[in-house]
Amino acid sequence: MITDGVEPSLHVEYKSSHVKQYFKEQHALRTETTINNPKDFDIRKGVDNLTHLRDLGQGVNRKLLEVEGVSHHCVLTQDALDRLQHPTIGFFSKICG
């Protein structure tokens, strides 16, 4: 449900990395993944690993959008709606592992 005057956003955290999704300038959905410590994903810091980190971030974004797309046209039971209100543990590990 979208309410006038309320700007919905989604924030997911894994160790020191984050996924943020929000409406930019009230017109476009923006999804950003920030990896602040590559060691969280067993990757060493360095320019040589930048491509791998970018691919990892894009994979997280793609998977989140895929899950949202699949869930867009489904009918949820009351139990499923209740579970949506609780934190999900292992979001990054399911996507990246």
Order of alpha helices (4+ residues) and beta strands (2+ residues): beta-beta-beta-alpha-alpha-alpha
